[in-house]
Amino acid sequence: MKPHQSPIEIIAAKRAHLSRLANQGGAAGEQKALLLMDQWVPRPKGVPLRNLLLELANCGIMIKASSFDALAIPNSIDLLDQSQVRQHLSEFTFIEVKTANQPRVQPGFKGFFFALTESEINAAEQLGPRHKVALYNKITGELMLTSVPEILRRTTSMNWQLSVQL
């Protein structure tokens, strides 16, 4: 906040800040990105999610549900059927969606600042090419499918942080 701002300027600045909040904008961006991709489904919940995480664990892959937002799967898979999940697991791609909603983000996502969590990085390491990051620009509609290793190669700066919950 700048010194000597009028109340209207403060309100406008707060509104601009709120429009950038990842929890609201990110979730809406994830939903819009999912609509663009035919074979993507939102991260399952309940029994289908437990089936998926169990089958991954049986293969030695231990990831958190929060490490991906969507799955790219063959259309005919019933995620409630554990045998189908087991049979087709190697065909699943786990997708983390990162949403840009700032005008400063350039084509190709140059200037896009976002966070990769420890669980997302861990999932990318364990799943290899079966883990993707979808960068989605809500303003321009640009969608880029990339990976954590590619993002790290392109990175121009990093800020490490520790997030805690009390």
N, C-alpha and C positions, 0 to 999 in steps of 0.2 A: 504494500500500500504506500502510495506517495504521500508526503506531508501536504496538508492544505487541500485535500480533495473535497469536493462538494459531496453532500449525501447522495446525489444522483450518480456521480462518478463512482462512489464506493459501491453502490448497488449494482451498477453496470459491471464493475470489475468482479464482484462476487458472482453475478450471473454467468459471466464468461468463465470463471473458475469452475463453477458447478457444471457447466456444459462439458467440461473436459474430464470430469471425474470418471475414472475407469470402471467403477462398479456399475454405473448407469449406462454410459456410452459403450463400454466394452460388451456388455450383455446384449444390447440392442444390435451392435455390430456383428456379434457372433450369430445372432438369429438371421440377420440379413445375408451374411456370408453363407450360412447353411442353405438358405433358399436358392442361392445361385448354383449350388452344386447338387446334381441329381442323386449321386450315390452317397452323399453324406447324410448321416443321421446324428442328432444330438447325442451326447454322452448318455448312455442308458442310466436308469435309476433302479433301485430295488433289486429284485431277483436277477434280471438280465445283467446288471452291473456286477453283482456277486459272482454270477456264472463266468463272466468275462475275466474278472480278476483272479478267480480260482484256476481257470485254465491257463492263464499267464503264469501263475505261481507254479503250476504243475510242470511248466516248461523252464522253470528257474528264473522267470522274469517277475520281479517284485516292484510294482509301481503303484503310486497313489492314484485314486480316481481323479484327483484335482490336476493331474499332469496332462490331461487332454480334454478338449471341449466337444469333439465330434469323432465319428468313425466313418471311414470310407469302407463300405462292405458290399459284397455281392447282394443284389436285390432280394434274392430268395432266402436269406438267412433269417431264421426265427431265433432271436436272442434269448427267448425263454427256454429254448431247447438246448440243454447243455451239450448234448452229443453233436448238434450242428455247430455250436460255437467251437468245440474241440476240433471237429473235422475241417472247419474253414478258417481257423484262427490265423494261419499263415497268410491268408488273403486280406486280413484287416490292416488298414492304415490308421494310425492314431494321429489326430490332428488337433493342434493347439492353435486357437484363433487369437490374433493380436489386432486390435482395431485402432486405426488412426482417425482422428477427427479434428486435427489442427490444420489450418490453411498453410502452415509452413512446410508441411510434408510434401516433398517433390515427387515427380514420377520415379518409379523404381524404389520408392520409400526412402530416398535420401533425406536425412534430417528427422527421421522417425525415432523418437525416444520411447522406449518401453522396457519392461522388466521381464526377465526370464527367471522363474523360480527354481530352487534347488530340485524340486520334484519334476519339473519339466525337463531340466538338463539331465537328471538321472534317467527319466523315461527315454529320452533321445539316445543316451548312451546304450541302454539295454536293448532298445527296439531297433536301433540302427536305421536303415532306410525305410522301415515301417512307421517311423515317427516323422511327421511333417509339421511345419509351422505355416499357417495361412495368414499372411499380412493382408488386411483389408482396409481400404481407405473409404470411409463413409461419405466423404465429400465428393470424390471423383468416381467412386465405384471400382477403382483398380483393385484387383485381387492377385496376389503373388504367392505361389506355393514354394516354400523353401525349407531349409532344415536348420537345426541349431548349429551344426558345424559351419554351414554357409553364412549364417548370421554372424557368428564369431569372426569369420574371415573378413567380413565387410565392416565390422565394428570400427568406428573412429574414436570412440571414448567409452569407458566403463566406469560405473560408480557402484562399488559393492556396499551392501547394507545388510543388517541383521534385523529381521522382523520378529517381534515378540508379541505374545498375548499374555496379559496379566489377569 
